[in-house]
Amino acid sequence: MSSTGCSRKKCEQILDRMLALLDDDYIHTTIDLPLERASQDFARIKYTAREDPRNSPLLAQLGAYVQHVYAHGLRSPRELSMHQAETEAVFLLERFYQAQTGRGYEAALLDAASGEAEGADYLRAFLLDVLKQEERRKHVRWVADYGFDSQDWEQSQALLAVLVERFREVLPADLAEARPERFADYFPQLLLMCVGARAELRTMVFRR
């Protein structure tokens, strides 16, 4: 979009579209539910770990889980080989798993083998939550990029001004009264702050 084309009406339309894409019900329907359905479908499969002296049966099952969920639960399906899926499972656990016993893949295996966790079910649930959060994060970044062109100064400032004006009543005073150019590098964060403030306000109203 060119800078000359970002009228007030155009900016309102862009912002409306972005807010619709960030609506929690929309995200739950398009991201969470497909992943949950794929996870539930996998749980119904009578999976038998293949014999592989290089890997534990647990890793083989986690790899099969990731392979299935990536193929059937993502909005942009990914077909992984078993080796790729096992590598992805290790990567996700290494990056995101953290507990009192430690963090990373080895800590996850220890917890899954302990009496306090239910093995593969425990780690599959953890991986499902990680995938939801990662897909949500990617979605938010895509939405922010959808409407915000950091190379087009006039458009970015106009869009920021409309965003702040739209949410002025739920923003802290120092943000509501600040000049839009202050937030040129933080548009995704400000957008999420506004969406979060709106959701919190709605929750408070419905509780009354």
C-alpha positions in Angstrom: 0.0 0.0 0.0 1.3 3.4 -0.9 1.5 6.3 1.6 -0.9 8.4 -0.6 -3.5 5.6 -0.4 -3.7 5.4 3.4 -6.7 7.7 4.1 -8.5 7.7 7.4 -11.1 5.4 6.0 -8.5 3.0 4.7 -6.7 2.9 8.0 -10.0 2.2 9.8 -10.6 -0.7 7.4 -7.1 -2.1 8.0 -7.4 -1.8 11.7 -10.9 -3.4 11.7 -9.5 -6.4 9.8 -6.5 -6.8 12.1 -8.7 -6.7 15.2 -11.0 -9.3 13.7 -8.0 -11.6 13.0 -6.9 -11.1 16.6 -10.2 -11.8 18.2 -9.7 -14.6 20.7 -12.7 -16.6 19.4 -11.3 -16.5 15.9 -7.8 -17.6 17.1 -9.3 -20.4 19.2 -11.4 -21.7 16.2 -8.6 -21.4 13.6 -5.6 -22.4 15.7 -6.4 -24.1 18.9 -9.3 -26.4 17.8 -7.6 -27.9 14.8 -4.5 -28.8 16.9 -6.7 -30.2 19.7 -8.7 -32.3 17.2 -5.4 -33.7 15.6 -4.1 -34.5 19.1 -7.3 -36.3 20.0 -7.3 -38.2 16.7 -3.7 -39.3 17.5 -4.7 -40.5 21.0 -7.3 -42.8 19.4 -4.6 -44.5 17.2 -3.2 -47.7 18.7 0.4 -46.6 18.2 3.2 -49.2 18.5 6.7 -47.8 18.8 9.0 -49.1 16.2 12.2 -50.8 17.2 15.2 -48.4 16.9 18.3 -48.9 19.0 19.3 -45.3 18.5 16.1 -43.8 20.1 13.9 -44.5 23.1 10.4 -45.8 22.5 9.1 -42.6 24.1 11.0 -40.4 21.6 9.6 -42.5 18.7 6.1 -41.9 20.0 6.6 -38.2 20.4 8.0 -38.1 16.9 4.9 -39.9 15.6 2.7 -37.4 17.5 4.5 -34.3 16.1 4.4 -35.9 12.6 0.6 -36.4 12.9 -0.2 -33.0 14.4 1.9 -31.1 11.9 0.2 -32.9 9.0 -3.4 -32.6 10.4 -3.5 -29.7 12.9 -1.6 -26.8 11.4 -3.3 -24.3 9.1 -0.4 -24.8 6.7 0.2 -28.6 7.0 3.8 -29.9 7.1 4.7 -33.3 6.1 7.7 -34.5 8.2 9.7 -37.7 7.9 9.9 -39.7 11.2 13.5 -38.5 11.7 12.4 -34.9 11.1 9.5 -35.2 13.5 11.6 -36.7 16.2 14.2 -33.9 15.8 11.4 -31.4 16.0 10.0 -33.0 19.2 13.5 -32.8 20.8 13.9 -29.2 19.6 10.6 -28.1 21.1 11.3 -29.8 24.4 14.8 -28.4 24.5 13.6 -24.9 23.9 10.5 -24.7 26.0 10.4 -27.4 28.7 11.2 -26.2 32.2 10.3 -27.7 35.5 11.8 -28.0 39.0 13.9 -31.0 37.8 15.5 -28.8 35.2 14.9 -27.7 31.7 15.2 -29.1 28.2 14.8 -32.5 26.6 16.6 -34.6 29.3 14.5 -33.0 32.1 11.3 -33.7 30.2 12.3 -37.4 29.8 13.1 -37.6 33.5 9.7 -36.1 34.5 7.8 -38.3 32.1 9.5 -41.4 33.6 8.7 -40.3 37.2 5.7 -41.3 39.2 4.5 -37.7 39.1 3.9 -37.6 35.3 2.1 -39.9 33.0 4.8 -40.5 30.4 4.0 -39.9 26.8 0.5 -38.4 27.6 2.2 -35.8 29.8 4.7 -34.8 27.1 2.1 -34.8 24.3 0.0 -32.4 26.4 3.0 -30.2 26.9 3.9 -30.2 23.2 0.3 -29.4 22.3 0.4 -26.3 24.5 3.7 -25.3 23.0 2.4 -25.6 19.5 -0.7 -23.6 20.3 1.4 -20.8 21.7 3.9 -20.8 18.8 1.1 -20.8 16.2 -0.6 -18.0 18.0 2.7 -16.0 18.1 3.2 -16.5 14.4 -0.3 -15.5 13.7 0.0 -12.3 15.7 3.2 -11.4 13.8 1.5 -12.1 10.5 -1.4 -9.9 11.5 0.9 -7.0 12.5 2.8 -7.3 9.2 -0.5 -7.5 7.3 -1.4 -3.9 8.0 1.8 -2.3 9.2 4.5 -1.3 6.7 7.5 0.0 8.5 9.0 1.2 5.2 6.0 3.5 4.6 6.3 6.2 7.3 3.1 8.1 6.5 1.0 4.9 6.5 2.6 3.7 9.7 2.0 6.9 11.5 -1.6 7.2 10.3 -2.4 3.6 11.4 -0.8 4.2 14.8 -2.8 7.4 15.3 -6.0 5.5 14.5 -5.1 2.7 16.8 -4.4 5.0 19.7 -7.5 7.1 19.1 -9.7 3.9 18.9 -8.4 2.6 22.2 -7.7 5.9 24.0 -10.1 5.1 26.9 -8.5 1.8 27.8 -4.8 2.9 27.4 -2.7 4.4 30.2 -2.7 8.2 30.0 1.0 8.4 29.0 0.4 6.2 26.0 -2.9 7.7 25.0 -1.5 11.2 24.9 1.9 10.3 23.3 2.8 11.1 19.7 2.3 8.0 17.4 5.9 8.1 16.1 7.1 7.1 19.6 5.6 3.6 18.9 6.8 3.2 15.3 9.0 0.2 16.4 6.5 -1.3 18.8 3.3 -1.5 16.7 2.7 -5.3 17.4 3.2 -4.8 21.1 0.9 -1.8 21.2 -1.7 -3.6 19.1 -1.7 -6.6 21.5 -1.9 -4.2 24.5 -5.0 -2.6 23.0 -6.6 -6.0 22.2 -5.8 -7.2 25.7 -7.2 -4.1 27.4 -10.4 -4.5 25.3 -10.8 -8.1 26.3 -10.2 -7.3 30.0 -12.8 -4.5 29.9 -15.3 -6.8 28.3 -14.7 -9.4 31.0 -15.3 -6.8 33.7 -18.5 -5.7 32.1 -19.9 -9.2 31.7 -19.1 -10.0 35.3 -21.2 -7.2 36.6 
